[in-house]
Amino acid sequence: MASHASALKAHRQSLKNREHNRQFRSRLRNALRSIRTAIDGDDLSGAKAALKQTISLIDRMASKGIIHRNAASRYKSRLAGRIAAKG
């Protein structure tokens, strides 16, 4: 275990950040799952509404560095493509 005050603080911060990032990733997974379910269930209006909120979440996560910007673009592109293919 760390013994310097600065190392102890860094450890506390890392635990806090890890939990924060974990919650963001969980929210993203749930949002992606709900959109995919709506698309598969032919609920295009619901999927389009959820897509707007999910894209906002994805962009926020990419800007904070929780996910890579290329991964964010990939998520958005695939979701938009699936909705376009159905509609």
Buried (B, 14 or more C-beta within 10 A) or exposed (E): EEEEEEEEEEEEEEEEEEEEBEEBEEEBEEBBEBBBEBBEEEBBEBBBEBBEEBBEBBBBBBEEEBBEEEEBEEBBEEBEEBBEEEE
